[in-house]
């Protein structure tokens, strides 16, 4: 299982987890859900207490990945399979993203 904490402008808003290849889970923090001034991470993932489940990486997060030559270069330099979308996301979305969202890898204990 791999996990990343999702931040908006440096403020923790939720957790994205890959439970197994092809099983993804996203949940907002209770503080984010209960604060009416905080917006959802995307229109397709409105704020709620229950977790979202998907068999594919949620499109919002998938679209944070590089494409084409940049993805090939990143996967080669980071030694991550180009088709390991979650691995590339955890390795690259903690910095240099377009927009306010970043994702920081969480090491399991």
Secondary structure by P-SEA (a helix, b strand, c coil): cbbbbbbcccccccccccccccbbbbbbcccccccccccccccccccccbbbbcccccccccccccccaaaaaaaaaacccccaaaaaaaacccccccccbbbbbbbcc
